[in-house]
Amino acid sequence: MRRSAVNNLPRIKADLIATLDKGRAKAHALVERLPPDLPVHATSGWTVSDLIIHLTALETDMVAALQHAMDGKPFSVDLRGRGTVNNLYELRREERAGDSWRQLLTDWQRARDRLRALVIAFPIDKTEIAFGNPFFVDYNLVGAIRACGAHERLHLAEMRAASQDQPPG
């Protein structure tokens, strides 16, 4: 890693954390105003709560990928016989479908807290190592965190659009 990048790493990490925190604050402000059973995807039938399950699973996978990268170990997701990553995320959604809304929101925040902690702890000498999870392949630390935030923003935009399509109740 270049010396200037090493010297800037604390600022880079602080910026990543600030971006994660700002994004999550906006996400909570939106999600807490929406009914968990609000349909978001007409074709799949996924609701707001389904997308929170998905985002939690995605961040949990990101946490595992970061931890493996820190440990110098390869990371792969057990597709549990589902064949594709999308089918695995569908299984995860089905498994959590009976969980309470409060539990889903708590787990979503716990996953973010673990992600933040790993960003802080990520060693300088590994920040350029490419790693991945099911959706993000061959990203370094900065790229992975940015991609994670972008994915969350995409689903939040979908939730926002779905809420605007609802008649006033």
Sequence and secondary structure as in RCSB ss.txt:
>XXXX:A:sequence
MRRSAVNNLPRIKADLIATLDKGRAKAHALVERLPPDLPVHATSGWTVSDLIIHLTALETDMVAALQHAMDGKPF
SVDLRGRGTVNNLYELRREERAGDSWRQLLTDWQRARDRLRALVIAFPIDKTEIAFGNPFFVDYNLVGAIRACGA
HERLHLAEMRAASQDQPPG
>XXXX:A:secstr
  HHHHHHHHHHHHHHHHHHHHHHHHHHHHHTTS TT B  TTT  BHHHHHHHHHHHHHHHHHHHHHHHHT   
    TT SSHHHHHHHHHHHHTTS HHHHHHHHHHHHHHHHHHHHH  GGGTT  B  SS  SB HHHHHHHHHH
HHHHHHHHHHHHHHTS   
